[in-house]
Amino acid sequence: MKKVGIVRCQQTEDMCAGSNCFKTARESMGAFQEMESVEVMGFVSCGGCPGKRAVSRAKQMVERGVEVIVLASCISKGTPIGFPCPFVEEMRDAVKRKIGETIQVLNYSH
């Protein structure tokens, strides 16, 4: 079982409960399709633009046992608001630098 932590866009919190992220994780679909089973250990926001809090929040999840960090589709694809995060690449790179190369970072959830 893979332990994952999901980072979502703070701007989508009012219109998205995260149900598609949880469903795709539970059913091993989307970004989770290569994993037999998934346990979502954390579900946090990026902290708002420009997403700087995603770094410390990802690190905290890893310290608590998360093996995979997922930048939710609201960040990379802009769902449901139709506007991808303009800071997604910088956010992803900063998270990778902070948590190291042994932890996988996925660029979308569904």
Backbone as numpy.savetxt, mean C-alpha at the origin, in Angstrom:
# Nx Ny Nz CAx CAy CAz Cx Cy Cz
1.67 -17.97 4.42 0.82 -16.79 4.42 1.71 -15.55 4.42
1.45 -14.66 3.48 2.18 -13.40 3.40 1.49 -12.36 4.26
2.28 -11.66 5.02 1.77 -10.57 5.86 2.02 -9.26 5.11
0.94 -8.54 4.82 1.06 -7.32 4.02 0.55 -6.11 4.79
1.11 -4.97 4.40 0.64 -3.69 4.89 0.28 -2.83 3.70
-0.87 -2.19 3.76 -1.35 -1.39 2.64 -1.30 0.08 3.01
-0.70 0.88 2.12 -0.67 2.33 2.27 -1.63 2.90 1.24
-2.57 3.71 1.68 -3.57 4.27 0.79 -3.44 5.79 0.72
-4.09 6.38 -0.25 -4.13 7.84 -0.41 -5.07 8.45 0.62
-4.57 9.41 1.36 -5.42 10.05 2.37 -6.61 10.77 1.75
-6.44 11.28 0.53 -7.52 12.03 -0.09 -8.71 11.16 -0.49
-8.53 9.85 -0.53 -9.64 8.97 -0.91 -10.37 8.39 0.30
-9.90 8.65 1.50 -10.50 8.04 2.69 -12.00 8.33 2.84
-12.43 9.51 2.45 -13.83 9.87 2.60 -14.75 9.13 1.63
-14.20 8.60 0.54 -15.05 7.97 -0.47 -14.74 6.50 -0.71
-13.77 5.96 0.00 -13.40 4.56 -0.20 -13.10 3.90 1.15
-13.80 2.84 1.41 -13.59 2.11 2.66 -12.45 1.11 2.57
-11.86 0.96 1.39 -10.78 0.01 1.21 -11.26 -1.41 0.93
-12.55 -1.58 0.70 -13.11 -2.92 0.54 -12.52 -3.67 -0.65
-12.22 -2.98 -1.76 -11.60 -3.67 -2.90 -10.19 -4.14 -2.57
-9.45 -3.35 -1.82 -8.10 -3.77 -1.40 -8.19 -5.03 -0.55
-9.11 -5.04 0.42 -9.26 -6.20 1.29 -9.76 -7.42 0.52
-10.68 -7.21 -0.40 -11.22 -8.32 -1.19 -10.14 -8.94 -2.07
-9.38 -8.11 -2.78 -8.34 -8.67 -3.65 -7.26 -9.37 -2.85
-6.97 -8.86 -1.65 -5.99 -9.55 -0.79 -6.54 -10.89 -0.33
-7.78 -10.89 0.15 -8.41 -12.12 0.66 -8.53 -13.19 -0.42
-8.83 -12.76 -1.65 -9.05 -13.72 -2.74 -7.83 -13.92 -3.62
-6.68 -13.41 -3.20 -5.42 -13.54 -3.96 -5.60 -13.10 -5.41
-6.16 -11.93 -5.59 -6.36 -11.35 -6.92 -5.48 -10.11 -7.06
-5.51 -9.50 -8.23 -4.76 -8.27 -8.46 -3.29 -8.43 -8.12
-2.75 -7.51 -7.37 -1.34 -7.55 -7.00 -1.01 -8.72 -6.10
-2.01 -9.34 -5.51 -1.81 -10.43 -4.57 -1.90 -11.81 -5.23
-2.04 -11.85 -6.56 -2.30 -13.12 -7.24 -1.16 -14.13 -7.14
0.05 -13.67 -6.88 1.18 -14.60 -6.75 1.29 -15.17 -5.33
0.46 -14.70 -4.42 0.50 -15.14 -3.03 -0.64 -16.11 -2.77
-0.33 -17.23 -2.14 -1.37 -18.22 -1.85 -2.40 -17.69 -0.87
-1.93 -17.08 0.19 -2.84 -16.49 1.17 -2.21 -15.23 1.74
-3.06 -14.31 2.16 -2.62 -13.00 2.59 -3.29 -12.64 3.91
-2.51 -12.07 4.80 -3.04 -11.48 6.01 -2.70 -9.99 5.99
-3.71 -9.15 5.97 -3.48 -7.71 6.00 -3.19 -7.32 7.44
-1.96 -6.87 7.68 -1.51 -6.53 9.03 -1.69 -5.05 9.35
-1.80 -4.23 8.30 -1.95 -2.80 8.50 -2.59 -2.15 7.30
-3.34 -1.09 7.55 -4.02 -0.35 6.50 -3.98 1.10 6.92
-3.05 1.86 6.34 -2.79 3.24 6.77 -2.84 4.18 5.57
-2.94 5.46 5.86 -2.87 6.44 4.77 -1.43 6.93 4.63
-1.20 7.60 3.53 0.12 8.18 3.26 0.39 9.40 4.13
-0.66 9.90 4.79 -0.53 11.08 5.62 -0.86 12.37 4.90
-1.21 12.27 3.64 -1.51 13.46 2.85 -0.32 13.87 2.00
-0.59 14.69 1.03 0.44 15.12 0.09 1.57 15.85 0.82
2.81 15.52 0.46 3.29 14.69 -0.64 3.56 13.23 -0.28
2.95 12.72 0.76 3.09 11.30 1.09 4.27 10.96 1.96
4.84 11.94 2.63 6.04 11.69 3.44 5.80 10.72 4.59
4.61 10.71 5.14 4.34 9.82 6.28 4.26 8.36 5.86
4.11 8.11 4.58 4.09 6.73 4.11 5.38 6.01 4.48
6.47 6.72 4.50 7.78 6.12 4.78 7.82 5.60 6.22
7.52 6.45 7.18 7.58 6.01 8.58 6.49 4.99 8.89
5.35 5.12 8.26 4.26 4.17 8.51 4.59 2.80 7.93
5.22 2.76 6.76 5.66 1.48 6.19 6.71 0.84 7.09
7.64 1.65 7.58 8.68 1.13 8.48 8.06 0.54 9.75
7.08 1.21 10.32 6.40 0.69 11.51 5.74 -0.65 11.23
5.10 -0.77 10.07 4.44 -2.03 9.73 5.47 -3.16 9.58
6.59 -2.84 8.95 7.65 -3.85 8.79 8.18 -4.28 10.16
8.35 -3.32 11.05 8.81 -3.65 12.41 7.82 -4.54 13.14
6.58 -4.53 12.72 5.54 -5.35 13.34 5.27 -6.64 12.57
6.14 -6.96 11.60 6.06 -8.25 10.94 5.58 -8.27 9.51
5.29 -7.12 8.93 4.84 -7.08 7.54 5.98 -7.48 6.61
5.64 -8.30 5.62 6.63 -8.79 4.65 6.51 -8.11 3.29
5.36 -7.51 3.00 5.11 -6.85 1.72 4.37 -5.55 2.00
4.87 -4.46 1.41 4.18 -3.17 1.48 3.48 -2.96 0.14
2.21 -2.58 0.20 1.42 -2.35 -1.01 1.02 -0.88 -1.05
1.40 -0.20 -2.12 0.89 1.15 -2.36 -0.42 0.95 -3.11
-1.52 1.24 -2.45 -2.84 0.93 -2.98 -3.10 1.59 -4.33
-4.06 1.05 -5.04 -4.39 1.55 -6.37 -4.82 3.00 -6.38
-5.34 3.50 -5.27 -5.71 4.91 -5.22 -4.48 5.81 -5.37
-3.32 5.32 -4.97 -2.08 6.08 -5.12 -1.57 5.98 -6.55
-1.42 4.76 -7.04 -0.78 4.57 -8.34 -1.71 4.77 -9.54
-2.98 4.39 -9.37 -3.93 4.47 -10.49 -4.93 5.60 -10.34
-5.04 6.15 -9.14 -5.97 7.25 -8.93 -7.40 6.84 -8.69
-7.65 5.56 -8.46 -9.02 5.13 -8.20 -9.40 5.48 -6.78
-10.56 5.92 -6.45 -11.71 6.15 -7.31 -11.82 7.58 -7.83
-10.89 8.46 -7.50 -11.06 9.87 -7.86 -10.54 10.20 -9.26
-9.84 9.25 -9.89 -9.37 9.47 -11.26 -8.13 10.35 -11.35
-7.39 10.45 -10.25 -6.21 11.30 -10.24 -5.08 10.57 -9.51
-4.16 9.95 -10.27 -3.03 9.27 -9.62 -2.18 10.26 -8.82
-1.56 9.78 -7.80 -0.70 10.61 -6.97 0.49 11.11 -7.78
0.73 12.42 -7.79 1.89 12.94 -8.52 3.21 12.62 -7.81
3.13 12.10 -6.58 4.33 11.81 -5.80 4.60 10.31 -5.68
3.89 9.48 -6.45 3.97 8.03 -6.27 5.39 7.50 -6.43
6.12 7.95 -7.42 7.48 7.43 -7.63 8.41 7.81 -6.48
8.34 9.06 -6.06 9.18 9.51 -4.95 8.81 8.78 -3.66
7.50 8.59 -3.45 7.03 7.89 -2.26 7.53 6.44 -2.26
7.36 5.77 -3.38 7.80 4.37 -3.49 9.30 4.24 -3.26
10.07 5.12 -3.89 11.52 5.06 -3.75 11.95 5.34 -2.32
11.31 6.29 -1.66 11.64 6.62 -0.27 11.29 5.46 0.66
10.15 4.81 0.41 9.77 3.66 1.22 10.80 2.55 1.04
11.19 2.27 -0.19 12.17 1.21 -0.45 13.50 1.51 0.24
13.94 2.76 0.17 15.21 3.12 0.84 15.11 2.90 2.34
13.98 3.23 2.94 13.82 3.16 4.40 13.69 1.72 4.90
12.97 0.89 4.17 12.70 -0.47 4.68 13.69 -1.50 4.15
14.48 -1.15 3.15 15.49 -2.07 2.63 14.99 -2.93 1.49
15.91 -3.63 0.90 15.64 -4.43 -0.29 14.98 -5.77 0.00
14.96 -6.19 1.26 14.40 -7.51 1.56 12.87 -7.50 1.61
12.29 -6.32 1.72 10.83 -6.19 1.77 10.32 -5.79 0.39
9.38 -6.54 -0.11 8.79 -6.25 -1.42 7.83 -5.07 -1.32
7.86 -4.19 -2.33 6.92 -3.08 -2.42 6.15 -3.23 -3.71
4.82 -3.36 -3.59 3.95 -3.50 -4.76 3.36 -2.14 -5.12
3.18 -1.90 -6.41 2.77 -0.60 -6.90 1.26 -0.39 -7.02
0.47 -1.40 -6.74 -0.98 -1.28 -6.82 -1.59 -2.43 -6.02
-2.89 -2.34 -5.79 -3.56 -3.43 -5.08 -4.55 -4.17 -5.98
-5.34 -3.43 -6.74 -6.35 -4.06 -7.61 -6.48 -3.30 -8.91
